């Protein structure tokens, strides 16, 4: 029976990944900060699907956490067949007015933890000649976004990093996928401190289930990347290739100023 390690598994897309993979007879290692939520999810999935669910409570925005997660997995004698780097957050606001520590914490969680965990578990997958890694990005990865400057940059990093790894590892039997959801029904807007009026302008939100279903389908097909959110998301991700850069940035600045 395969085992999947999922970060940010206490809610939203991460929790949905856990539920969908449990239904596919996959053992789980679920990682997040919230011990109560993780334990409740573990109990639910173990009872419903008769799988093994291990809980690791860690804040991956702390620099030592990826190594500690890896060490915990090794200590349990577990092998990770599917790594899902889902944990992340955004922060809305004009960069000069944001809290610097929070921006650095975002880079640590959204990027450094992804690189560190991938670097820990990918060699084992290559040795076995099998394995999968899903990195959760965003349609924000396809263009700079004023007032989400650091967040959009972290997601662009994930997209570039993941697509490069897809090319490096496909001949070794390891699948790498970057999934870029558009607006999704999660608590992202609340945690990112979006102005309520601006958050309400997000149209045609996908559900976490739609994001996960399309990600797992794309992974099975061996794709390098998938954009979730229908025509609107695909239109947005294509804008940067057809509109002059300054024009696009001026439009985005007005759209996201709030």
N, C-alpha and C positions, 0 to 999 in steps of 0.2 A: 504494500500500500504506500503510495507516495506521501511525502510530507511537504507542506507549504509553510513558509515563514512570511507573515504579513505584518508590516509596521502600520501604525495608525489604525489599529483594528477595532478600536472601541466604539467607532461610529462611522456614519457616512459610507463612502466608497470602500474603505478598508473592512468594515463590518460586513458589507454586502459580499465582498470577495470571500470572506470567511464562510458565510452562509452558502454561497454557490459552490465552493470547493468541497465543503463538508457534504453537500448533497451528491457530489461526485465521488464520494468514498475516499476523501483525502484527509489524512491526519494534519493537524495544524499546530503551529507555534505562533501565538498572537502576542504582539508587542504594542504597548502604549503606556501612557503615564497613569491612566485611571485603573487602579487595581479592582475596584468594585465592578466597573463595567466589564472588564476583561473576565473576571471570575463568573459573572452572570452569563456572559456569552458562552464561555467554555462549558458551563453546566448545561445550558440549553442545547448546544450542538452535540455534546457527548450523549445526552439522553435521547435526542431525536435521531441521531445518525449512527450511534455506537462507534464513534471514532475516538482517537486519542487527541486531546487538546492540551498543550502545555502553555502556560502563561508566563511571560517575562515582563515585569513592570520596569520600564526604563523611560527616561526622558532623553530622546535622541538629539535634543538640542545641546546636550552636554557632551563635551569632546571625548570623554572616556567611554560613553555609552555603547557605540558600535562594537568596540573590543569586548566589552562586558557582555553584550548580547551573544557574540560569537563564542566566548568562553562558556557561557551558560548552556548553549546548544551542545558544545563539545562535551561538557560535563554530564549532560543527560544522555550522551551516546547517540544523538540523533543525527540524521543525514538530511540535508535540505535539498529537495528536488525542484521546488519552485520558490523563488524569492520575489516578493512583491514589495517594492519600495513605494509606499503610498503616503507615509506621514509627511505633513508639510503644513504651512500656513502662509497667509498673506498679511499685508499691512497697508492700509490706504492712507494717503496723505502726501503733502508736498515734502520732498525729501529733506529739505533743510529744517523742517519742523518736526520730523519724526525722531523717535528715540534711537540713538545710534546702537545701543546695546541690543535693542529688539531687531534691528536690521541685521546685525552680525549673527544673532541667534537664528534668524530666518535662513541665512546662508548656511549655517552649521546644520540645521535640520534638513532643509530642502536639497542641499548639494553635498556637503561634506559627509554626512551620515550615509547618503546614497553611495558615494564613491567608496567609503570605507567598508560598508556591508557587502557591496558587490565585489570588492577586492578580496574579502575574506572567503566568500562562498563560491565565487566563480572558478577558482582553481580546482576545487573538489568536483565540480560539475564537468570540467574539461577532462579530468582524470577518468571519470566514469564514462565520458562520451555521451552524456545526456544531462538535461536540466533546462530550466527556463527562468528568465528574469523579466519581470514587468516593472517598468518605472513609470509612475504617474506624473505626467507633465500637465499642460493646459494649452488651450488655444492662445493664451497670453505669450506662449513661447515663440509665436510667429511674427511678432512685432514689438518694439519697445512701447511701453504704456506709461505715459505721464501719470503721476500720483499712485502708480503701482510699480515704480521704477525698479526697485530691488526684486520684488516678487517676479515680475516679468523676466528679468534677467536670470533669476534662478531657474525658471522654467525653460528658458532658451538653453541654458547649460544642460539641463537634463535631456532635452531633445537631442542636442548635438552629441553628447556623451553616449547616449543609448544607441543612436543610429551608427556611430562609429563602432561600438561593441558588437552590434548585429553583424557588421561586415567582417570583423575580426574572428568571430566565434561560430559562424554558421557551418564552417567546414569541420568543426569539432563536435558537432551534435548538440550544441547549446543554442537555444532560441532566446533572443533578446527582443523585447517589444517596448516601445514608448507609446503610451496612450495619452492623448490630449483632449480632455473633455472641454466642451463649452460650458455655459452656465448650467449648474447642476443643483438639484434640491438637497443641499447639505447646509451646515451652519457656517460655511466659508465667509459669507458676507458679514455675519455678526462678529465672528472672531477677527476679521480683517478691519473692523471699525468703519465699514462703508456707511456714508450718509444714507439714512433710510430711503429718501427720495431717489437716490441714484441706484440703490439696490433694487428698487421696484421697477427700474427701467430694463432690467435683464429679462428678455423675452424667451419664450419657448424653452424652459428649463428641462434638461434630461433628468431622469431619475438615476439614482445610484445603480439600480438594477440594469438599466439600459447601458450605462457605462461599462459595467462588469461583463455583461453578456457580449457586447461588441469586442471588448478587450480579449476575452477568452477565445472568441471565434477567430480573431486576428492572430492570436498566438498559435492556435492550432494550425492555421494556414501558413505559418512561418513568416508573416509580415514583419517588416521593420517598425512600422508606425501605423497608428490608426487615430483618426480624428472623430470624436463623438459629438453629435449635436445636430445632425441633419444638414440641410442645405445652408442654413444660416452660418453654422460653424465653418463649413468648407468654403463659403464665400469669404468670411473674415480671414481665414488663414491664407487665402490667395491674394489678398489685397496688396501685400507688401511687394509682390512681384510685378504688379501692373501700375501702381500709383507712385509718383515721385516721392522720395523719402520725406522731404520737408512738408509736402502737402498732406501726406498721411499723418505725420506727427501733429500738425496743426489741427486736423480733424479730431484726432484722439485726445488732444489736450482739451479741446472744447467739450468733447463727449464725457470725459472722466473728471472734469473740474468739479462738477456737482453744485 
